[in-house]
Amino acid sequence: MSHPGATASDRHKVVIIGSGFGGLNAAKALKRTDVDIKLIARTTHHLFQPLLYQVATGIISEGEIAPPTRLILRKQENAQVLLGDVTHVDLANKTVDSVLLGHTYRTPYDSLVIAAGAGQSYFGNDHFAEFAPGMKSIDDALELRGRILGAFEQAERSSDPERRKKLLTFVVVGAGPTGVEMAGQIQELADQTLKGSFRHIDPTEAHVILLDAAPAVLPPMGEKLGLKAKNRLEKMGVEIQLNAMVTDVDRNGITVKDKDGSSRRIEAACKVWSAGVQASPLGRDLANQSATEVDRAGRVKVNPDLSIPGHPNVFVVGDMAFVEGVPGMAQGAIQGGKYVAKIIDNEVKAREHGTMPKPREPFSYFDKGSMATVSKYNAVAQVGKLEFGGFIAWLAWLGLHLIYLVGFKTKIATLLSWAVTFLSRQRGQLTITEQQAYARTRIEELEEIAAAVQEERAS
Ligand SMILES: Cc1cc2nc3c(=O)[nH]c(=O)nc-3n(C[C@H](O)[C@H](O)[C@H](O)COP(=O)(O)OP(=O)(O)OC[C@H]3O[C@@H](n4cnc5c(N)ncnc54)[C@H](O)[C@@H]3O)c2cc1C
C-alpha cells in the first residue's frame, strides 16, 4: 500500500470518486477554492452516457462522447486526476482505497464526494449479462456494435432460413429512453444504412422487438408521449411487446412470460438489456460503516444536504444517491455535484477567515425536463407541463445534447457525424473488430484460466 500524490500541503483535501456528471461538475465548481482535489475514477474519460446508443449503432465514435478527464481539467491546477477502481472508503480513518493493476493506493480526505454512478441491473439474474449486454460504458457500446453488425454478417453466410431468421431478430429489453432510442436506431440502421449492401440477405427484413414488463413505453414521460413514441416506432417497423416479463436469456434467445401467465420463446441472436440500474456497491460499503441505508436499487439514503448521517464531510451525489423527487438523470448529478462543491467552498472559506460558515440549505433540484429520440427527425420531450413530439422536439434534443457535450472539439466532431447520418443514410462508425465483439467472452475465459491456475497452484 502506498501514498502517491500525498503532498506536504496542509490545504483542505477533497477526494472525488467518479468522473461522470456528478464528479466532474463537483471538481470544476471547486476551481477557485483553495483546496487540493484528487479525482479518482476507474476510467480515464468523462463519459456522456446519453449518446452511448449512437456509438453502439455506428453514428458517432467513442472519442466524441468520452473526452479524457485529465485534459478537461488540465488548466485547473488544484485538481489531480487519478486512475483507479475505488474498492473501499474508510469513514473512521477518512481514507479511500483504490486499485490500479493490482496495486492498492490509499488516499486521505477531509471532504469526500462520492459520485460512482450506477451499473446495469439484471434483477438478480446476472448471468443474463453474457447474452444481453447492457449499455453503461464504452466497452458495452462497442461490444453491442460488434454484436449487431456481426449478426448481419453471419446471416449473410447462412443458408439455413431458421438460423437466418434468428440472426436477424434483435430484441431490446426495457422500453425506457435508452431502449426506445436503441430499437429505433437498429431499425434505421437495417432499413437505411445497410439496405442494398448484402447479396444473400435483405437487411430490411431485420425484425426489431422492443419489450417491457410494464404496460407502457417510456413510463416516466407519461401516457401521451409514451403513446407518441410507440406509434412512431411501430410505423418504422419495430414490434412493441408490453406486459412481457423476461424470465430467461441464453445464447439463442429469450424466454418471456406474458400477463396471462403463459410462457413463450423468442429466438434471437442479438439481445440488448436496458431494463434497470443498480447503484455502485460503494453505497453498501458506506451503509456498513454508518447509520445510512441503501434502497433496493443500492442507492444511498442521504441527508437533505446530500451528506450521509453522522459524516457531514462525506457526500453522495448523482445516480448513487436516493433523494425524493430527483430522477437518475444527468441533471440530478450535475446539480448535486455543484451543490456539494458550494458547501465545501463556503466552509473552507469560513475556516480561512475564522468565521462561522453559512448554514447548509437543503439540496433543491430544478427539473429541466427530459427527452428521448425515437428516430431521425423525431423525438419526444417534456419540459415542465409542456409535452411535445416530432421535429421540434428532435431539434431541441439536438441542441441540448450539443450544449452538454464537454469540449469544443467534441461538439464539432459530433455535429459532423450527425450531419453525415441525418443528411444522408450513411453512418461513419461501422467498424467492428473481433476484440469488440468477443471481448466479454474472452475476458471470462481468461478469468476461468486464471482461476484454474490458482487452484492448481494451491493443490
Ligand atoms: C445509456 C444511457 C442513456 C442515458 N440517457 C440519458 C438522457 O438522455 N438524459 C439524462 O439526463 N440522463 C441520461 N442517462 C442517465 C445519466 O447518464 C446518469 O444519470 C448520469 O450519468 C449520472 O451521473 P453520475 O455522476 O451519478 O454517474 P456516472 O455518470 O455514471 O459516473 C460514474 C463515474 O464513477 C466512476 N466509477 C464507478 N465506480 C467506480 C469505482 N468503484 N471506482 C472509481 N470510479 C468509479 C465511473 O467510471 C464514472 O466515471 C442515461 C444513462 C445511460 C446509461
The ligand as an SDF file (V2000), in Angstrom:
LIG
                    3D

 53 58  0  0  0  0  0  0  0  0999 V2000
  -27.4400    4.5610  -21.9750 C   0  0  0  0  0  0  0  0  0  0  0  0
  -27.8150    5.7030  -21.0780 C   0  0  0  0  0  0  0  0  0  0  0  0
  -28.5600    6.7630  -21.5780 C   0  0  0  0  0  0  0  0  0  0  0  0
  -28.8940    7.8270  -20.7570 C   0  0  0  0  0  0  0  0  0  0  0  0
  -29.6210    8.8700  -21.2800 N   0  0  0  0  0  0  0  0  0  0  0  0
  -29.8780    9.9470  -20.5190 C   0  0  0  0  0  0  0  0  0  0  0  0
  -30.5350   11.0920  -21.0740 C   0  0  0  0  0  0  0  0  0  0  0  0
  -30.8990   11.1050  -22.2450 O   0  0  0  0  0  0  0  0  0  0  0  0
  -30.7270   12.1570  -20.2580 N   0  0  0  0  0  0  0  0  0  0  0  0
  -30.3240   12.1720  -18.9600 C   0  0  0  0  0  0  0  0  0  0  0  0
  -30.4920   13.1800  -18.2730 O   0  0  0  0  0  0  0  0  0  0  0  0
  -29.7330   11.0990  -18.4080 N   0  0  0  0  0  0  0  0  0  0  0  0
  -29.4900   10.0030  -19.1580 C   0  0  0  0  0  0  0  0  0  0  0  0
  -28.8530    8.9160  -18.6080 N   0  0  0  0  0  0  0  0  0  0  0  0
  -28.5600    8.9220  -17.1720 C   0  0  0  0  0  0  0  0  0  0  0  0
  -27.3150    9.7270  -16.8720 C   0  0  0  0  0  0  0  0  0  0  0  0
  -26.2750    9.3790  -17.7590 O   0  0  0  0  0  0  0  0  0  0  0  0
  -26.9180    9.4470  -15.4200 C   0  0  0  0  0  0  0  0  0  0  0  0
  -27.9840    9.8370  -14.5960 O   0  0  0  0  0  0  0  0  0  0  0  0
  -25.6650   10.2100  -15.0310 C   0  0  0  0  0  0  0  0  0  0  0  0
  -24.5740    9.7630  -15.8150 O   0  0  0  0  0  0  0  0  0  0  0  0
  -25.3550   10.0290  -13.5470 C   0  0  0  0  0  0  0  0  0  0  0  0
  -24.1740   10.7120  -13.2480 O   0  0  0  0  0  0  0  0  0  0  0  0
  -23.2210   10.1830  -12.0800 P   0  0  0  0  0  0  0  0  0  0  0  0
  -22.1210   11.1750  -11.9850 O   0  0  0  0  0  0  0  0  0  0  0  0
  -24.0110    9.8930  -10.8820 O   0  0  0  0  0  0  0  0  0  0  0  0
  -22.6890    8.7950  -12.6050 O   0  0  0  0  0  0  0  0  0  0  0  0
  -21.8920    8.4390  -13.9300 P   0  0  0  0  0  0  0  0  0  0  0  0
  -22.0340    9.4940  -14.9480 O   0  0  0  0  0  0  0  0  0  0  0  0
  -22.3150    7.0560  -14.2410 O   0  0  0  0  0  0  0  0  0  0  0  0
  -20.3880    8.4400  -13.4540 O   0  0  0  0  0  0  0  0  0  0  0  0
  -19.8910    7.4980  -12.5520 C   0  0  0  0  0  0  0  0  0  0  0  0
  -18.3920    7.6300  -12.5250 C   0  0  0  0  0  0  0  0  0  0  0  0
  -17.8780    6.8510  -11.4650 O   0  0  0  0  0  0  0  0  0  0  0  0
  -16.8320    6.0200  -11.9450 C   0  0  0  0  0  0  0  0  0  0  0  0
  -16.8270    4.8420  -11.0650 N   0  0  0  0  0  0  0  0  0  0  0  0
  -17.7990    3.9480  -10.8520 C   0  0  0  0  0  0  0  0  0  0  0  0
  -17.4270    3.0580   -9.9060 N   0  0  0  0  0  0  0  0  0  0  0  0
  -16.1820    3.4130   -9.5370 C   0  0  0  0  0  0  0  0  0  0  0  0
  -15.2520    2.8880   -8.6190 C   0  0  0  0  0  0  0  0  0  0  0  0
  -15.5340    1.8350   -7.8660 N   0  0  0  0  0  0  0  0  0  0  0  0
  -14.0440    3.4720   -8.5250 N   0  0  0  0  0  0  0  0  0  0  0  0
  -13.7350    4.5550   -9.2860 C   0  0  0  0  0  0  0  0  0  0  0  0
  -14.5780    5.0920  -10.1550 N   0  0  0  0  0  0  0  0  0  0  0  0
  -15.7900    4.5460  -10.2750 C   0  0  0  0  0  0  0  0  0  0  0  0
  -17.2010    5.7460  -13.3830 C   0  0  0  0  0  0  0  0  0  0  0  0
  -16.0670    5.3420  -14.1170 O   0  0  0  0  0  0  0  0  0  0  0  0
  -17.6990    7.1300  -13.7770 C   0  0  0  0  0  0  0  0  0  0  0  0
  -16.6060    7.9790  -14.0540 O   0  0  0  0  0  0  0  0  0  0  0  0
  -28.5030    7.8350  -19.4040 C   0  0  0  0  0  0  0  0  0  0  0  0
  -27.7690    6.7610  -18.8950 C   0  0  0  0  0  0  0  0  0  0  0  0
  -27.4140    5.7140  -19.7280 C   0  0  0  0  0  0  0  0  0  0  0  0
  -26.6150    4.5700  -19.1910 C   0  0  0  0  0  0  0  0  0  0  0  0
  1  2  1  0
  2  3  1  0
  2 52  2  0
  3  4  2  0
  4  5  1  0
  4 50  1  0
  5  6  2  0
  6  7  1  0
  6 13  1  0
  7  8  2  0
  7  9  1  0
  9 10  1  0
 10 11  2  0
 10 12  1  0
 12 13  2  0
 13 14  1  0
 14 15  1  0
 14 50  1  0
 15 16  1  0
 16 17  1  0
 16 18  1  0
 18 19  1  0
 18 20  1  0
 20 21  1  0
 20 22  1  0
 22 23  1  0
 23 24  1  0
 24 25  2  0
 24 26  1  0
 24 27  1  0
 27 28  1  0
 28 29  2  0
 28 30  1  0
 28 31  1  0
 31 32  1  0
 32 33  1  0
 33 34  1  0
 33 48  1  0
 34 35  1  0
 35 36  1  0
 35 46  1  0
 36 37  1  0
 36 45  1  0
 37 38  2  0
 38 39  1  0
 39 40  1  0
 39 45  2  0
 40 41  1  0
 40 42  2  0
 42 43  1  0
 43 44  2  0
 44 45  1  0
 46 47  1  0
 46 48  1  0
 48 49  1  0
 50 51  2  0
 51 52  1  0
 52 53  1  0
M  END
$$$$
